[in-house]
Amino acid sequence: MTVFAPPVNRLITELSRLPGIGQRTAQRLAFHILRQPKDEALALADAIREVKETVGLCEVCFNLAVGPRCRICEDERREAGMICVVEEPSDVIPIERTNEYHGRYHVLGGALSPIDGVDPEDLRIGELVGRVAAGATREVVMATNATTTGEATALFIADALRERAPDVAVTRLASGLPVGADLEYADEMTLGRALRGRREL
């Protein structure tokens, strides 16, 4: 038997569907919302409704966009000859925060994972290859995650681009020791990548 009113139970159920939110956290969030002034709670509901009704995918790079193109693709100051390939729209944010990259993006919508049923046709790899083969691109920066699936995706795309656009440079984000790290705490794979990616001082 439930002890809460049906609307409260529904709110808890919906909140518990969010990633990383269990039943107890959902209950705490629900009661926090109930304690909020009505206008603040409704502002949250309106923000959720607005984002679902107005935000879609950019027709060029498949990043989040309000309208046909995202703000990055519309920005004429961005370097059109560089495309940074990421798995998800959320991956664009940390790269933008560095203020080191000034090109365009291409969001794949995931990573290759045959065991999970994610094949090349399920991602936006064909659109990327077509975009690069159309010309004007000098370099494609592979910024997929440093996981088994991310590495496999990067290698698959690199092979496809070498075949269709052999003059375009395909690079991979460097990986290795984080700034301020002690060698004794680094695992073998991270340290090995740092050694392979060493550069002259």
C-alpha positions in Angstrom: 0.0 0.0 0.0 1.4 3.4 -1.0 1.4 6.1 1.7 1.5 9.1 -0.8 -1.2 10.7 -2.8 -1.4 9.5 -6.4 0.1 12.7 -7.9 3.0 12.5 -5.5 3.6 8.8 -6.4 3.5 9.7 -10.1 6.1 12.5 -9.6 8.4 10.1 -7.7 8.0 7.4 -10.4 8.9 9.9 -13.2 11.8 11.3 -11.3 13.2 7.8 -10.6 13.4 7.3 -14.4 16.2 9.8 -14.6 19.8 8.4 -14.8 21.4 8.1 -11.4 18.2 8.8 -9.5 17.0 6.0 -7.2 13.7 5.7 -5.4 14.9 7.5 -2.2 16.5 10.3 -4.2 13.4 10.6 -6.2 11.3 11.0 -3.0 13.6 13.7 -1.7 13.4 15.6 -5.0 9.6 15.2 -5.1 9.3 16.6 -1.6 11.7 19.4 -2.4 9.5 20.4 -5.4 6.4 20.2 -3.1 8.1 22.6 -0.7 9.0 25.1 -3.5 6.7 28.1 -4.1 4.2 27.3 -6.9 5.8 29.7 -9.4 9.2 28.1 -9.0 7.9 24.5 -9.4 5.9 25.5 -12.5 9.0 27.3 -13.9 10.8 23.9 -13.8 7.9 22.2 -15.5 7.8 24.9 -18.2 11.6 24.6 -18.7 11.2 20.9 -19.3 8.3 21.4 -21.7 10.1 24.1 -23.6 13.3 22.1 -24.1 11.3 19.1 -25.4 9.2 21.3 -27.8 11.9 23.6 -29.2 15.3 21.8 -29.1 16.2 19.5 -31.9 19.3 18.5 -33.8 21.4 20.6 -36.1 20.9 19.6 -39.8 24.7 19.9 -40.3 26.5 18.6 -37.3 23.7 17.0 -35.2 24.5 19.0 -32.1 21.6 20.4 -30.1 19.9 23.3 -31.9 16.9 25.6 -31.7 16.1 25.9 -35.3 17.7 24.2 -38.3 21.3 24.9 -37.3 23.2 25.1 -34.0 24.9 28.3 -32.9 28.4 26.8 -33.7 27.5 26.0 -37.3 25.9 29.5 -37.7 29.1 31.2 -36.4 31.0 32.4 -39.4 34.1 32.9 -37.2 34.5 29.2 -36.7 37.1 27.4 -38.7 35.2 25.5 -41.4 38.2 23.4 -42.4 38.3 21.5 -39.0 35.7 19.1 -37.8 35.8 17.6 -34.3 34.0 14.3 -34.0 32.3 13.5 -30.7 29.9 10.8 -29.5 27.2 12.9 -27.8 26.1 16.6 -27.7 27.3 16.7 -24.1 30.9 16.1 -25.3 30.9 19.4 -27.1 30.8 21.3 -23.8 34.1 20.3 -22.2 35.9 20.9 -25.5 34.4 24.4 -25.8 35.4 25.2 -22.3 39.1 24.8 -23.2 38.9 27.8 -25.6 41.5 25.9 -27.6 39.4 24.6 -30.4 37.7 26.9 -32.9 36.5 24.6 -35.6 33.1 22.9 -36.2 31.7 19.6 -34.8 30.1 16.4 -35.8 28.0 14.5 -33.2 27.8 10.7 -34.0 25.0 9.9 -31.6 27.0 7.1 -29.8 29.8 4.7 -30.4 30.1 1.4 -32.3 29.3 -1.5 -30.0 28.3 -4.7 -31.9 27.6 -6.5 -28.6 24.9 -3.9 -27.8 23.6 -3.9 -31.4 25.1 -0.5 -32.4 26.4 -0.8 -35.9 27.9 1.9 -38.3 24.4 2.4 -39.8 23.0 3.4 -36.4 25.4 6.3 -36.1 25.9 9.4 -38.2 29.1 8.1 -39.8 27.8 8.2 -43.3 26.8 11.9 -42.9 30.3 12.7 -41.6 32.1 10.9 -44.5 29.8 12.7 -47.0 30.4 16.0 -45.3 34.2 15.6 -45.4 34.2 14.2 -49.0 32.3 17.2 -50.2 35.5 19.3 -49.7 36.7 22.3 -47.6 37.7 20.1 -44.7 41.5 19.9 -43.9 41.4 18.0 -40.6 39.1 15.7 -38.7 39.8 15.5 -35.0 38.6 12.2 -33.4 37.4 13.1 -29.9 35.5 9.9 -29.1 35.9 8.6 -25.6 39.0 6.8 -24.6 37.1 3.5 -24.2 37.1 0.3 -26.2 34.0 1.4 -28.1 35.4 4.9 -28.6 38.7 3.7 -29.9 36.9 1.2 -32.3 34.7 4.0 -33.6 37.7 6.3 -34.1 39.6 3.6 -36.1 36.5 2.7 -38.2 35.9 6.4 -39.1 39.6 7.0 -39.8 39.6 4.0 -42.3 36.5 5.3 -44.0 37.9 8.8 -44.4 41.2 7.6 -45.8 39.3 5.7 -48.5 36.9 8.6 -49.4 39.0 11.6 -48.5 42.7 10.6 -48.5 43.9 14.2 -48.5 42.2 15.0 -45.2 44.3 14.7 -42.0 42.6 12.5 -39.4 44.0 13.1 -35.9 43.2 11.7 -32.4 43.0 13.6 -29.1 46.2 13.0 -27.1 45.8 11.0 -24.0 48.1 10.4 -21.1 49.0 11.8 -17.7 46.7 14.5 -16.3 48.3 17.8 -15.2 49.6 17.5 -11.6 49.5 13.7 -11.6 52.2 11.5 -9.8 53.7 8.7 -11.9 53.3 6.2 -9.0 49.5 6.5 -9.2 49.3 6.1 -13.0 48.0 2.9 -14.5 50.1 1.1 -17.2 47.7 1.9 -20.0 47.7 5.6 -19.2 51.5 5.8 -18.8 52.0 3.8 -22.0 49.9 6.3 -23.9 51.8 9.2 -22.4 55.1 7.6 -23.5 53.8 7.0 -27.0 52.5 10.6 -27.2 55.6 12.3 -25.9 56.8 15.5 -27.6 60.0 17.5 -27.8 60.5 20.3 -25.2 
